[in-house]
Structures are given as C-alpha cells and as structure tokens.
C-alpha cells in the first residue's frame, strides 16, 4: 500500500511529517489515530528499507572505487 502512494523517500518523509503534525495538533479523533499510526509504521518501514538499500549501494560503490585505485 505504501509503495504505491509513496514512490520516493522524499514523498514518504513528507507524508510522515504531515501525520506527525496531525497527531501533535490533536486534529485526529481516536478512530483516525489508529489508522494514521498504522500508516506511519508502514512509511517508516518503507524509509528504512530505502535507506538500507542506499547505504549498501554506496558502500559497494566506495569499495569498488578503492579496489580500482589499487
């Protein structure tokens, strides 16, 4: 569900910030709160996955760069 709504890390972070703002400002009733927290958890998992993949890719690129210099 999250992947279709948020194709990029930036989109997911923007959505998370909006949800946090709604929670902080008490805009949500109790029924909406549970749904927003579930969505936030999905977005966090999405962002964590994106960051993990990016970190792995950067480490590989840096490793490949060091090997070619030797």
PQR file with spaces between the fields and no chain letter, atoms N, CA, C, O and H, PARSE charges and radii, in Angstrom:
ATOM       1  N    UNK     1       0.823   -1.195    0.000 -0.4000 1.5000
ATOM       2  CA   UNK     1       0.000    0.000    0.000 -0.0000 2.0000
ATOM       3  C    UNK     1       0.866    1.257    0.000  0.5500 1.7000
ATOM       4  O    UNK     1       0.620    2.183   -0.773 -0.5500 1.4000
ATOM       5  N    UNK     2       1.858    1.290    0.849 -0.4000 1.5000
ATOM       6  CA   UNK     2       2.709    2.468    0.964 -0.0000 2.0000
ATOM       7  C    UNK     2       3.516    2.701   -0.312  0.5500 1.7000
ATOM       8  O    UNK     2       3.669    3.843   -0.746 -0.5500 1.4000
ATOM       9  H    UNK     2       2.058    0.538    1.477  0.4000 1.0000
ATOM      10  N    UNK     3       4.033    1.625   -0.919 -0.4000 1.5000
ATOM      11  CA   UNK     3       4.871    1.777   -2.098 -0.0000 2.0000
ATOM      12  C    UNK     3       4.135    2.447   -3.245  0.5500 1.7000
ATOM      13  O    UNK     3       4.743    3.207   -3.998 -0.5500 1.4000
ATOM      14  H    UNK     3       3.908    0.697   -0.567  0.4000 1.0000
ATOM      15  N    UNK     4       2.847    2.188   -3.399 -0.4000 1.5000
ATOM      16  CA   UNK     4       2.084    2.806   -4.479 -0.0000 2.0000
ATOM      17  C    UNK     4       1.826    4.282   -4.200  0.5500 1.7000
ATOM      18  O    UNK     4       1.815    5.097   -5.122 -0.5500 1.4000
ATOM      19  H    UNK     4       2.353    1.570   -2.787  0.4000 1.0000
ATOM      20  N    UNK     5       1.620    4.625   -2.939 -0.4000 1.5000
ATOM      21  CA   UNK     5       1.340    6.014   -2.576 -0.0000 2.0000
ATOM      22  C    UNK     5       2.613    6.852   -2.562  0.5500 1.7000
ATOM      23  O    UNK     5       2.593    8.025   -2.934 -0.5500 1.4000
ATOM      24  H    UNK     5       1.629    3.963   -2.190  0.4000 1.0000
ATOM      25  N    UNK     6       3.702    6.256   -2.139 -0.4000 1.5000
ATOM      26  CA   UNK     6       4.944    6.999   -1.977 -0.0000 2.0000
ATOM      27  C    UNK     6       6.052    6.318   -2.766  0.5500 1.7000
ATOM      28  O    UNK     6       6.652    5.347   -2.305 -0.5500 1.4000
ATOM      29  H    UNK     6       3.718    5.303   -1.837  0.4000 1.0000
ATOM      30  N    UNK     7       6.312    6.826   -3.936 -0.4000 1.5000
ATOM      31  CA   UNK     7       7.306    6.220   -4.800 -0.0000 2.0000
ATOM      32  C    UNK     7       8.726    6.581   -4.374  0.5500 1.7000
ATOM      33  O    UNK     7       9.674    5.875   -4.718 -0.5500 1.4000
ATOM      34  H    UNK     7       5.824    7.615   -4.311  0.4000 1.0000
ATOM      35  N    UNK     8       8.878    7.667   -3.634 -0.4000 1.5000
ATOM      36  CA   UNK     8      10.218    8.101   -3.260 -0.0000 2.0000
ATOM      37  C    UNK     8      10.342    8.276   -1.753  0.5500 1.7000
ATOM      38  O    UNK     8       9.355    8.391   -1.026 -0.5500 1.4000
ATOM      39  H    UNK     8       8.108    8.240   -3.355  0.4000 1.0000
ATOM      40  N    UNK     9      11.581    8.290   -1.322 -0.4000 1.5000
ATOM      41  CA   UNK     9      11.887    8.532    0.084 -0.0000 2.0000
ATOM      42  C    UNK     9      11.357    9.905    0.502  0.5500 1.7000
ATOM      43  O    UNK     9      10.778   10.051    1.578 -0.5500 1.4000
ATOM      44  H    UNK     9      12.382    8.196   -1.912  0.4000 1.0000
ATOM      45  N    UNK    10      11.557   10.895   -0.345 -0.4000 1.5000
ATOM      46  CA   UNK    10      11.104   12.258   -0.029 -0.0000 2.0000
ATOM      47  C    UNK    10       9.586   12.318    0.140  0.5500 1.7000
ATOM      48  O    UNK    10       9.085   13.001    1.034 -0.5500 1.4000
ATOM      49  H    UNK    10      12.028   10.776   -1.219  0.4000 1.0000
ATOM      50  N    UNK    11       8.861   11.607   -0.713 -0.4000 1.5000
ATOM      51  CA   UNK    11       7.397   11.559   -0.587 -0.0000 2.0000
ATOM      52  C    UNK    11       6.983   10.926    0.737  0.5500 1.7000
ATOM      53  O    UNK    11       6.084   11.416    1.421 -0.5500 1.4000
ATOM      54  H    UNK    11       9.268   11.053   -1.439  0.4000 1.0000
ATOM      55  N    UNK    12       7.647    9.838    1.083 -0.4000 1.5000
ATOM      56  CA   UNK    12       7.326    9.140    2.330 -0.0000 2.0000
ATOM      57  C    UNK    12       7.623   10.022    3.538  0.5500 1.7000
ATOM      58  O    UNK    12       6.838   10.066    4.485 -0.5500 1.4000
ATOM      59  H    UNK    12       8.377    9.440    0.528  0.4000 1.0000
ATOM      60  N    UNK    13       8.748   10.718    3.508 -0.4000 1.5000
ATOM      61  CA   UNK    13       9.096   11.602    4.629 -0.0000 2.0000
ATOM      62  C    UNK    13       8.105   12.755    4.746  0.5500 1.7000
ATOM      63  O    UNK    13       7.720   13.139    5.851 -0.5500 1.4000
ATOM      64  H    UNK    13       9.386   10.682    2.738  0.4000 1.0000
ATOM      65  N    UNK    14       7.697   13.302    3.616 -0.4000 1.5000
ATOM      66  CA   UNK    14       6.709   14.388    3.640 -0.0000 2.0000
ATOM      67  C    UNK    14       5.396   13.903    4.244  0.5500 1.7000
ATOM      68  O    UNK    14       4.771   14.610    5.036 -0.5500 1.4000
ATOM      69  H    UNK    14       8.009   12.991    2.718  0.4000 1.0000
ATOM      70  N    UNK    15       4.985   12.707    3.871 -0.4000 1.5000
ATOM      71  CA   UNK    15       3.743   12.145    4.414 -0.0000 2.0000
ATOM      72  C    UNK    15       3.886   11.888    5.915  0.5500 1.7000
ATOM      73  O    UNK    15       2.961   12.156    6.682 -0.5500 1.4000
ATOM      74  H    UNK    15       5.493   12.134    3.229  0.4000 1.0000
ATOM      75  N    UNK    16       5.032   11.374    6.330 -0.4000 1.5000
ATOM      76  CA   UNK    16       5.273   11.149    7.760 -0.0000 2.0000
ATOM      77  C    UNK    16       5.208   12.456    8.541  0.5500 1.7000
ATOM      78  O    UNK    16       4.613   12.514    9.617 -0.5500 1.4000
ATOM      79  H    UNK    16       5.784   11.156    5.707  0.4000 1.0000
ATOM      80  N    UNK    17       5.819   13.499    7.998 -0.4000 1.5000
ATOM      81  CA   UNK    17       5.793   14.800    8.666 -0.0000 2.0000
ATOM      82  C    UNK    17       4.365   15.316    8.802  0.5500 1.7000
ATOM      83  O    UNK    17       4.008   15.910    9.820 -0.5500 1.4000
ATOM      84  H    UNK    17       6.303   13.452    7.124  0.4000 1.0000
ATOM      85  N    UNK    18       3.553   15.089    7.777 -0.4000 1.5000
ATOM      86  CA   UNK    18       2.154   15.520    7.835 -0.0000 2.0000
ATOM      87  C    UNK    18       1.401   14.755    8.924  0.5500 1.7000
ATOM      88  O    UNK    18       0.629   15.345    9.680 -0.5500 1.4000
ATOM      89  H    UNK    18       3.843   14.607    6.950  0.4000 1.0000
ATOM      90  N    UNK    19       1.622   13.461    9.000 -0.4000 1.5000
ATOM      91  CA   UNK    19       0.958   12.641   10.019 -0.0000 2.0000
ATOM      92  C    UNK    19       1.383   13.078   11.414  0.5500 1.7000
ATOM      93  O    UNK    19       0.543   13.213   12.304 -0.5500 1.4000
ATOM      94  H    UNK    19       2.249   12.982    8.385  0.4000 1.0000
ATOM      95  N    UNK    20       2.669   13.298   11.611 -0.4000 1.5000
ATOM      96  CA   UNK    20       3.159   13.748   12.918 -0.0000 2.0000
ATOM      97  C    UNK    20       2.529   15.087   13.286  0.5500 1.7000
ATOM      98  O    UNK    20       2.148   15.301   14.437 -0.5500 1.4000
ATOM      99  H    UNK    20       3.351   13.188   10.888  0.4000 1.0000
ATOM     100  N    UNK    21       2.419   15.979   12.321 -0.4000 1.5000
ATOM     101  CA   UNK    21       1.776   17.272   12.568 -0.0000 2.0000
ATOM     102  C    UNK    21       0.327   17.118   12.989  0.5500 1.7000
ATOM     103  O    UNK    21      -0.141   17.812   13.892 -0.5500 1.4000
ATOM     104  H    UNK    21       2.728   15.805   11.386  0.4000 1.0000
ATOM     105  N    UNK    22      -0.383   16.208   12.335 -0.4000 1.5000
ATOM     106  CA   UNK    22      -1.783   15.964   12.693 -0.0000 2.0000
ATOM     107  C    UNK    22      -1.898   15.401   14.107  0.5500 1.7000
ATOM     108  O    UNK    22      -2.793   15.782   14.862 -0.5500 1.4000
ATOM     109  H    UNK    22      -0.003   15.645   11.601  0.4000 1.0000
ATOM     110  N    UNK    23      -1.002   14.507   14.455 -0.4000 1.5000
ATOM     111  CA   UNK    23      -1.024   13.919   15.799 -0.0000 2.0000
ATOM     112  C    UNK    23      -0.685   14.981   16.837  0.5500 1.7000
ATOM     113  O    UNK    23      -1.361   15.093   17.860 -0.5500 1.4000
ATOM     114  H    UNK    23      -0.275   14.198   13.841  0.4000 1.0000
ATOM     115  N    UNK    24       0.361   15.758   16.575 -0.4000 1.5000
ATOM     116  CA   UNK    24       0.786   16.798   17.521 -0.0000 2.0000
ATOM     117  C    UNK    24      -0.278   17.867   17.744  0.5500 1.7000
ATOM     118  O    UNK    24      -0.402   18.401   18.846 -0.5500 1.4000
ATOM     119  H    UNK    24       0.910   15.667   15.744  0.4000 1.0000
ATOM     120  N    UNK    25      -1.039   18.178   16.710 -0.4000 1.5000
ATOM     121  CA   UNK    25      -2.034   19.246   16.828 -0.0000 2.0000
ATOM     122  C    UNK    25      -3.402   18.735   17.283  0.5500 1.7000
ATOM     123  O    UNK    25      -4.375   19.488   17.331 -0.5500 1.4000
ATOM     124  H    UNK    25      -0.938   17.745   15.814  0.4000 1.0000
ATOM     125  N    UNK    26      -3.457   17.463   17.609 -0.4000 1.5000
ATOM     126  CA   UNK    26      -4.710   16.847   18.067 -0.0000 2.0000
ATOM     127  C    UNK    26      -5.838   16.974   17.047  0.5500 1.7000
ATOM     128  O    UNK    26      -7.001   17.113   17.426 -0.5500 1.4000
ATOM     129  H    UNK    26      -2.667   16.852   17.569  0.4000 1.0000
ATOM     130  N    UNK    27      -5.506   16.927   15.755 -0.4000 1.5000
ATOM     131  CA   UNK    27      -6.502   17.011   14.686 -0.0000 2.0000
ATOM     132  C    UNK    27      -7.312   15.728   14.539  0.5500 1.7000
ATOM     133  O    UNK    27      -8.402   15.742   13.966 -0.5500 1.4000
ATOM     134  H    UNK    27      -4.562   16.814   15.446  0.4000 1.0000
ATOM     135  N    UNK    28      -6.792   14.637   15.046 -0.4000 1.5000
ATOM     136  CA   UNK    28      -7.381   13.332   14.781 -0.0000 2.0000
ATOM     137  C    UNK    28      -8.236   12.844   15.935  0.5500 1.7000
ATOM     138  O    UNK    28      -7.904   13.033   17.105 -0.5500 1.4000
ATOM     139  H    UNK    28      -5.907   14.626   15.511  0.4000 1.0000
ATOM     140  N    UNK    29      -9.349   12.209   15.576 -0.4000 1.5000
ATOM     141  CA   UNK    29     -10.112   11.550   16.631 -0.0000 2.0000
ATOM     142  C    UNK    29      -9.499   10.163   16.855  0.5500 1.7000
ATOM     143  O    UNK    29      -8.611    9.746   16.111 -0.5500 1.4000
ATOM     144  H    UNK    29      -9.619   12.055   14.625  0.4000 1.0000
ATOM     145  N    UNK    30      -9.964    9.474   17.850 -0.4000 1.5000
ATOM     146  CA   UNK    30      -9.352    8.213   18.253 -0.0000 2.0000
ATOM     147  C    UNK    30      -9.387    7.168   17.138  0.5500 1.7000
ATOM     148  O    UNK    30      -8.457    6.372   17.006 -0.5500 1.4000
ATOM     149  H    UNK    30     -10.685    9.813   18.453  0.4000 1.0000
ATOM     150  N    UNK    31     -10.445    7.165   16.340 -0.4000 1.5000
ATOM     151  CA   UNK    31     -10.545    6.203   15.241 -0.0000 2.0000
ATOM     152  C    UNK    31      -9.511    6.487   14.153  0.5500 1.7000
ATOM     153  O    UNK    31      -8.911    5.561   13.607 -0.5500 1.4000
ATOM     154  H    UNK    31     -11.201    7.812   16.447  0.4000 1.0000
ATOM     155  N    UNK    32      -9.307    7.742   13.845 -0.4000 1.5000
ATOM     156  CA   UNK    32      -8.324    8.121   12.830 -0.0000 2.0000
ATOM     157  C    UNK    32      -6.901    7.890   13.332  0.5500 1.7000
ATOM     158  O    UNK    32      -6.008    7.559   12.553 -0.5500 1.4000
ATOM     159  H    UNK    32      -9.795    8.494   14.288  0.4000 1.0000
ATOM     160  N    UNK    33      -6.699    8.062   14.619 -0.4000 1.5000
ATOM     161  CA   UNK    33      -5.365    7.938   15.198 -0.0000 2.0000
ATOM     162  C    UNK    33      -4.759    6.567   14.920  0.5500 1.7000
ATOM     163  O    UNK    33      -3.603    6.472   14.509 -0.5500 1.4000
ATOM     164  H    UNK    33      -7.425    8.331   15.252  0.4000 1.0000
ATOM     165  N    UNK    34      -5.523    5.516   15.137 -0.4000 1.5000
ATOM     166  CA   UNK    34      -5.015    4.163   14.895 -0.0000 2.0000
ATOM     167  C    UNK    34      -4.627    3.976   13.431  0.5500 1.7000
ATOM     168  O    UNK    34      -3.591    3.382   13.133 -0.5500 1.4000
ATOM     169  H    UNK    34      -6.463    5.592   15.470  0.4000 1.0000
ATOM     170  N    UNK    35      -5.452    4.478   12.522 -0.4000 1.5000
ATOM     171  CA   UNK    35      -5.149    4.361   11.095 -0.0000 2.0000
ATOM     172  C    UNK    35      -3.886    5.133   10.726  0.5500 1.7000
ATOM     173  O    UNK    35      -3.065    4.649    9.947 -0.5500 1.4000
ATOM     174  H    UNK    35      -6.294    4.961   12.764  0.4000 1.0000
ATOM     175  N    UNK    36      -3.732    6.318   11.279 -0.4000 1.5000
ATOM     176  CA   UNK    36      -2.552    7.141   10.970 -0.0000 2.0000
ATOM     177  C    UNK    36      -1.279    6.516   11.533  0.5500 1.7000
ATOM     178  O    UNK    36      -0.223    6.575   10.904 -0.5500 1.4000
ATOM     179  H    UNK    36      -4.399    6.711   11.913  0.4000 1.0000
ATOM     180  N    UNK    37      -1.380    5.922   12.710 -0.4000 1.5000
ATOM     181  CA   UNK    37      -0.205    5.271   13.292 -0.0000 2.0000
ATOM     182  C    UNK    37       0.183    4.055   12.452  0.5500 1.7000
ATOM     183  O    UNK    37       1.370    3.801   12.242 -0.5500 1.4000
ATOM     184  H    UNK    37      -2.238    5.874   13.222  0.4000 1.0000
ATOM     185  N    UNK    38      -0.798    3.311   11.974 -0.4000 1.5000
ATOM     186  CA   UNK    38      -0.516    2.172   11.096 -0.0000 2.0000
ATOM     187  C    UNK    38       0.166    2.656    9.819  0.5500 1.7000
ATOM     188  O    UNK    38       1.158    2.073    9.383 -0.5500 1.4000
ATOM     189  H    UNK    38      -1.761    3.517   12.144  0.4000 1.0000
ATOM     190  N    UNK    39      -0.363    3.717    9.224 -0.4000 1.5000
ATOM     191  CA   UNK    39       0.243    4.266    8.008 -0.0000 2.0000
ATOM     192  C    UNK    39       1.663    4.756    8.283  0.5500 1.7000
ATOM     193  O    UNK    39       2.568    4.537    7.478 -0.5500 1.4000
ATOM     194  H    UNK    39      -1.169    4.191    9.579  0.4000 1.0000
ATOM     195  N    UNK    40       1.851    5.416    9.419 -0.4000 1.5000
ATOM     196  CA   UNK    40       3.185    5.903    9.777 -0.0000 2.0000
ATOM     197  C    UNK    40       4.167    4.748    9.917  0.5500 1.7000
ATOM     198  O    UNK    40       5.309    4.852    9.468 -0.5500 1.4000
ATOM     199  H    UNK    40       1.116    5.594   10.073  0.4000 1.0000
ATOM     200  N    UNK    41       3.744    3.658   10.527 -0.4000 1.5000
ATOM     201  CA   UNK    41       4.618    2.493   10.666 -0.0000 2.0000
ATOM     202  C    UNK    41       5.005    1.921    9.309  0.5500 1.7000
ATOM     203  O    UNK    41       6.150    1.516    9.109 -0.5500 1.4000
ATOM     204  H    UNK    41       2.817    3.573   10.891  0.4000 1.0000
ATOM     205  N    UNK    42       4.060    1.886    8.376 -0.4000 1.5000
ATOM     206  CA   UNK    42       4.355    1.416    7.021 -0.0000 2.0000
ATOM     207  C    UNK    42       5.348    2.351    6.327  0.5500 1.7000
ATOM     208  O    UNK    42       6.260    1.896    5.635 -0.5500 1.4000
ATOM     209  H    UNK    42       3.130    2.216    8.538  0.4000 1.0000
ATOM     210  N    UNK    43       5.166    3.641    6.516 -0.4000 1.5000
ATOM     211  CA   UNK    43       6.079    4.617    5.915 -0.0000 2.0000
ATOM     212  C    UNK    43       7.477    4.509    6.511  0.5500 1.7000
ATOM     213  O    UNK    43       8.472    4.626    5.797 -0.5500 1.4000
ATOM     214  H    UNK    43       4.426    4.010    7.078  0.4000 1.0000
ATOM     215  N    UNK    44       7.549    4.288    7.808 -0.4000 1.5000
ATOM     216  CA   UNK    44       8.848    4.118    8.465 -0.0000 2.0000
ATOM     217  C    UNK    44       9.559    2.890    7.912  0.5500 1.7000
ATOM     218  O    UNK    44      10.760    2.938    7.642 -0.5500 1.4000
ATOM     219  H    UNK    44       6.740    4.193    8.389  0.4000 1.0000
ATOM     220  N    UNK    45       8.833    1.798    7.741 -0.4000 1.5000
ATOM     221  CA   UNK    45       9.425    0.584    7.172 -0.0000 2.0000
ATOM     222  C    UNK    45       9.915    0.843    5.746  0.5500 1.7000
ATOM     223  O    UNK    45      10.994    0.390    5.364 -0.5500 1.4000
ATOM     224  H    UNK    45       7.858    1.759    7.960  0.4000 1.0000
ATOM     225  N    UNK    46       9.122    1.569    4.967 -0.4000 1.5000
ATOM     226  CA   UNK    46       9.491    1.922    3.595 -0.0000 2.0000
ATOM     227  C    UNK    46      10.782    2.744    3.581  0.5500 1.7000
ATOM     228  O    UNK    46      11.697    2.462    2.806 -0.5500 1.4000
ATOM     229  H    UNK    46       8.245    1.937    5.277  0.4000 1.0000
ATOM     230  N    UNK    47      10.849    3.760    4.440 -0.4000 1.5000
ATOM     231  CA   UNK    47      12.031    4.628    4.505 -0.0000 2.0000
ATOM     232  C    UNK    47      13.256    3.859    4.984  0.5500 1.7000
ATOM     233  O    UNK    47      14.353    4.039    4.455 -0.5500 1.4000
ATOM     234  H    UNK    47      10.106    3.989    5.069  0.4000 1.0000
ATOM     235  N    UNK    48      13.072    3.013    5.970 -0.4000 1.5000
ATOM     236  CA   UNK    48      14.181    2.212    6.484 -0.0000 2.0000
ATOM     237  C    UNK    48      14.740    1.319    5.385  0.5500 1.7000
ATOM     238  O    UNK    48      15.957    1.195    5.240 -0.5500 1.4000
ATOM     239  H    UNK    48      12.181    2.867    6.399  0.4000 1.0000
ATOM     240  N    UNK    49      13.862    0.702    4.618 -0.4000 1.5000
ATOM     241  CA   UNK    49      14.286   -0.149    3.511 -0.0000 2.0000
ATOM     242  C    UNK    49      15.056    0.657    2.469  0.5500 1.7000
ATOM     243  O    UNK    49      16.103    0.222    1.989 -0.5500 1.4000
ATOM     244  H    UNK    49      12.874    0.802    4.735  0.4000 1.0000
ATOM     245  N    UNK    50      14.537    1.827    2.123 -0.4000 1.5000
ATOM     246  CA   UNK    50      15.220    2.694    1.147 -0.0000 2.0000
ATOM     247  C    UNK    50      16.617    3.083    1.643  0.5500 1.7000
ATOM     248  O    UNK    50      17.585    3.044    0.884 -0.5500 1.4000
ATOM     249  H    UNK    50      13.686    2.181    2.512  0.4000 1.0000
ATOM     250  N    UNK    51      16.710    3.458    2.920 -0.4000 1.5000
ATOM     251  CA   UNK    51      17.996    3.865    3.484 -0.0000 2.0000
ATOM     252  C    UNK    51      18.984    2.705    3.522  0.5500 1.7000
ATOM     253  O    UNK    51      20.163    2.877    3.211 -0.5500 1.4000
ATOM     254  H    UNK    51      15.923    3.490    3.536  0.4000 1.0000
ATOM     255  N    UNK    52      18.506    1.535    3.901 -0.4000 1.5000
ATOM     256  CA   UNK    52      19.369    0.357    3.959 -0.0000 2.0000
ATOM     257  C    UNK    52      19.913    0.021    2.579  0.5500 1.7000
ATOM     258  O    UNK    52      21.100   -0.265    2.426 -0.5500 1.4000
ATOM     259  H    UNK    52      17.549    1.396    4.154  0.4000 1.0000
ATOM     260  N    UNK    53      19.044    0.055    1.577 -0.4000 1.5000
ATOM     261  CA   UNK    53      19.478   -0.230    0.205 -0.0000 2.0000
ATOM     262  C    UNK    53      20.465    0.825   -0.292  0.5500 1.7000
ATOM     263  O    UNK    53      21.457    0.488   -0.939 -0.5500 1.4000
ATOM     264  H    UNK    53      18.079    0.286    1.701  0.4000 1.0000
ATOM     265  N    UNK    54      20.203    2.082    0.002 -0.4000 1.5000
ATOM     266  CA   UNK    54      21.103    3.158   -0.429 -0.0000 2.0000
ATOM     267  C    UNK    54      22.463    3.023    0.246  0.5500 1.7000
ATOM     268  O    UNK    54      23.501    3.192   -0.394 -0.5500 1.4000
ATOM     269  H    UNK    54      19.398    2.356    0.528  0.4000 1.0000
ATOM     270  N    UNK    55      22.452    2.721    1.533 -0.4000 1.5000
ATOM     271  CA   UNK    55      23.708    2.549    2.266 -0.0000 2.0000
ATOM     272  C    UNK    55      24.527    1.407    1.674  0.5500 1.7000
ATOM     273  O    UNK    55      25.737    1.535    1.487 -0.5500 1.4000
ATOM     274  H    UNK    55      21.609    2.583    2.053  0.4000 1.0000
ATOM     275  N    UNK    56      23.872    0.307    1.384 -0.4000 1.5000
ATOM     276  CA   UNK    56      24.549   -0.846    0.797 -0.0000 2.0000
ATOM     277  C    UNK    56      25.139   -0.498   -0.566  0.5500 1.7000
ATOM     278  O    UNK    56      26.267   -0.880   -0.879 -0.5500 1.4000
ATOM     279  H    UNK    56      22.889    0.203    1.537  0.4000 1.0000
ATOM     280  N    UNK    57      24.379    0.220   -1.361 -0.4000 1.5000
ATOM     281  CA   UNK    57      24.851    0.608   -2.690 -0.0000 2.0000
ATOM     282  C    UNK    57      26.043    1.561   -2.599  0.5500 1.7000
ATOM     283  O    UNK    57      27.009    1.421   -3.348 -0.5500 1.4000
ATOM     284  H    UNK    57      23.463    0.531   -1.107  0.4000 1.0000
ATOM     285  N    UNK    58      25.976    2.522   -1.691 -0.4000 1.5000
ATOM     286  CA   UNK    58      27.084    3.467   -1.517 -0.0000 2.0000
ATOM     287  C    UNK    58      28.338    2.735   -1.047  0.5500 1.7000
ATOM     288  O    UNK    58      29.433    2.988   -1.549 -0.5500 1.4000
ATOM     289  H    UNK    58      25.191    2.636   -1.082  0.4000 1.0000
ATOM     290  N    UNK    59      28.178    1.831   -0.085 -0.4000 1.5000
ATOM     291  CA   UNK    59      29.331    1.068    0.400 -0.0000 2.0000
ATOM     292  C    UNK    59      29.960    0.255   -0.728  0.5500 1.7000
ATOM     293  O    UNK    59      31.184    0.181   -0.834 -0.5500 1.4000
ATOM     294  H    UNK    59      27.288    1.625    0.323  0.4000 1.0000
ATOM     295  N    UNK    60      29.123   -0.354   -1.571 -0.4000 1.5000
ATOM     296  CA   UNK    60      29.642   -1.130   -2.696 -0.0000 2.0000
ATOM     297  C    UNK    60      30.384   -0.225   -3.670  0.5500 1.7000
ATOM     298  O    UNK    60      31.469   -0.572   -4.136 -0.5500 1.4000
ATOM     299  H    UNK    60      28.129   -0.294   -1.485  0.4000 1.0000
ATOM     300  N    UNK    61      29.812    0.926   -3.980 -0.4000 1.5000
ATOM     301  CA   UNK    61      30.466    1.852   -4.906 -0.0000 2.0000
ATOM     302  C    UNK    61      31.798    2.345   -4.351  0.5500 1.7000
ATOM     303  O    UNK    61      32.786    2.432   -5.079 -0.5500 1.4000
ATOM     304  H    UNK    61      28.931    1.208   -3.602  0.4000 1.0000
ATOM     305  N    UNK    62      31.818    2.666   -3.061 -0.4000 1.5000
ATOM     306  CA   UNK    62      33.065    3.112   -2.444 -0.0000 2.0000
ATOM     307  C    UNK    62      34.092    1.994   -2.425  0.5500 1.7000
ATOM     308  O    UNK    62      35.277    2.231   -2.661 -0.5500 1.4000
ATOM     309  H    UNK    62      31.015    2.595   -2.470  0.4000 1.0000
ATOM     310  N    UNK    63      33.651    0.795   -2.150 -0.4000 1.5000
ATOM     311  CA   UNK    63      34.536   -0.360   -2.145 -0.0000 2.0000
ATOM     312  C    UNK    63      35.100   -0.610   -3.538  0.5500 1.7000
ATOM     313  O    UNK    63      36.292   -0.875   -3.690 -0.5500 1.4000
ATOM     314  H    UNK    63      32.689    0.602   -1.959  0.4000 1.0000
ATOM     315  N    UNK    64      34.251   -0.526   -4.548 -0.4000 1.5000
ATOM     316  CA   UNK    64      34.701   -0.706   -5.929 -0.0000 2.0000
ATOM     317  C    UNK    64      35.697    0.376   -6.316  0.5500 1.7000
ATOM     318  O    UNK    64      36.656    0.103   -7.039 -0.5500 1.4000
ATOM     319  H    UNK    64      33.282   -0.311   -4.424  0.4000 1.0000
ATOM     320  N    UNK    65      35.487    1.589   -5.850 -0.4000 1.5000
ATOM     321  CA   UNK    65      36.392    2.693   -6.147 -0.0000 2.0000
ATOM     322  C    UNK    65      37.755    2.494   -5.532  0.5500 1.7000
ATOM     323  O    UNK    65      38.767    2.820   -6.152 -0.5500 1.4000
ATOM     324  H    UNK    65      34.709    1.811   -5.263  0.4000 1.0000
ATOM     325  N    UNK    66      37.803    1.965   -4.321 -0.4000 1.5000
ATOM     326  CA   UNK    66      39.073    1.703   -3.642 -0.0000 2.0000
ATOM     327  C    UNK    66      39.823    0.600   -4.363  0.5500 1.7000
ATOM     328  O    UNK    66      41.040    0.683   -4.523 -0.5500 1.4000
ATOM     329  H    UNK    66      36.981    1.701   -3.817  0.4000 1.0000
ATOM     330  N    UNK    67      39.115   -0.433   -4.802 -0.4000 1.5000
ATOM     331  CA   UNK    67      39.752   -1.549   -5.494 -0.0000 2.0000
ATOM     332  C    UNK    67      40.351   -1.116   -6.825  0.5500 1.7000
ATOM     333  O    UNK    67      41.417   -1.606   -7.199 -0.5500 1.4000
ATOM     334  H    UNK    67      38.126   -0.500   -4.673  0.4000 1.0000
ATOM     335  N    UNK    68      39.706   -0.223   -7.540 -0.4000 1.5000
ATOM     336  CA   UNK    68      40.221    0.202   -8.841 -0.0000 2.0000
ATOM     337  C    UNK    68      41.425    1.117   -8.697  0.5500 1.7000
ATOM     338  O    UNK    68      42.229    1.217   -9.625 -0.5500 1.4000
ATOM     339  H    UNK    68      38.840    0.175   -7.236  0.4000 1.0000
ATOM     340  N    UNK    69      41.574    1.789   -7.561 -0.4000 1.5000
ATOM     341  CA   UNK    69      42.716    2.674   -7.342 -0.0000 2.0000
ATOM     342  C    UNK    69      43.970    1.897   -6.974  0.5500 1.7000
ATOM     343  O    UNK    69      45.081    2.395   -7.154 -0.5500 1.4000
ATOM     344  H    UNK    69      40.921    1.708   -6.807  0.4000 1.0000
ATOM     345  N    UNK    70      43.808    0.696   -6.467 -0.4000 1.5000
ATOM     346  CA   UNK    70      44.966   -0.093   -6.011 -0.0000 2.0000
ATOM     347  C    UNK    70      45.700   -0.739   -7.125  0.5500 1.7000
ATOM     348  O    UNK    70      46.691   -1.431   -6.892 -0.5500 1.4000
ATOM     349  H    UNK    70      42.905    0.291   -6.322  0.4000 1.0000
